[in-house]
Amino acid sequence: MNERLASLIDLKKVVYGGKFDAPARYLDPTILYPVTWSDKIMDDEIFGPLLPILTFSDLGKLLEKIKSLPSPSPVMFSAATSRRLTVCCNPFRSAGAP
């Protein structure tokens, strides 16, 4: 499983972590930035210590893109105001969530 996760890491986008040791079955917690929708890591469910960070300038377009995808894994938002965060999070379900 760690080999699959390690294959999702674009080393040019690692801002933290990124080390992988196959014999020890170890993968650093890893933050990737900037990530785009076309990056390999966005094509698969992660289930590991990888955090891709996407940025956006148009909230409406972002929400439509996320809604167009199959049930996403957890979606995390950071927002300047709690009102904006509520607007973002209310319409979404994570995989397995009612």
N, C-alpha and C positions, 0 to 999 in steps of 0.2 A: 504494500500500500504506500509506503513512503517513497518508493521509486516513482509511482504515479504522481504523487503530490510534488515531488522534486521536479518532475518534468513540466509542471505548470509555472515554475519560477523563471521569470525573465531577469537574469542577473543584472541587466542594465537598469532595472527598475527597483532593485532592492535598496531600501533605505534603512532597514534594520534586519539582522539575521541573515538567512539565506544559506547557512551551512548545512550540509547533508552528509551523513556517514552511513552508507548502506549496511556494512557488516554490523554496526551497532544499532541499526534500525532507528536512527535519530535524525530528526529534522528540526532545526531551530524555529522558534516562533519567528515569523517573517512578515514584514510590512512591505508592500509593493506600491510604488507611486512614481509617476502618474500612470494609472491604468485606464484603458479605453475598452469600449464594448467589444472591440475586435481582438483583444488579447486572449490568448489561449486559456488563461485562468478563468475567464468569464464564460467559457463554453461548458463547464462541468461543475458538478457539486464538489465542494472542497472537502468538508469533514476533516479538517486538520488545522494546524497552527499557522494558516496563511490568511492575511488580511489585505485584500486588494482595495485601494482607495481610488474612487472615481470622483472627479469634480464636475460641476455643472454650472451653467449660467442661466438656464431657463428652467424653472421649477416645473412648469406645465409639461414641457417636453420630456423631462426626466420621469415624471409620474406616468405619462403615457407609455414610455419605453418599458418601464418596470411592469406596468399592467399588461403589456403585450406578451410578456414572457410566461412560461409555465410557472406554476407555484414556486416562488423563489425560496432559497434558503434564507436564513435570517437577513433582513434588510436593516441596516443601521444608518441613522441620519444624525448629522450634527447641524444645528441651525442656530442662527443669531437670536431668535426669539422662540419662546415656548409655543406661541400661536402657530408659527410656521411649522414647527415640529409636529404639532397635532394634525395640521392639514396634511402633512406628508404621510404620517403613519396610520391614520384611520382607515384608508381604503385598502390596506394590504393584509394578507394572510401569509404566514410562513408555511413551508411544507409541513404537513401534519397538524397544523393548528386549525381549530374550527373557524 
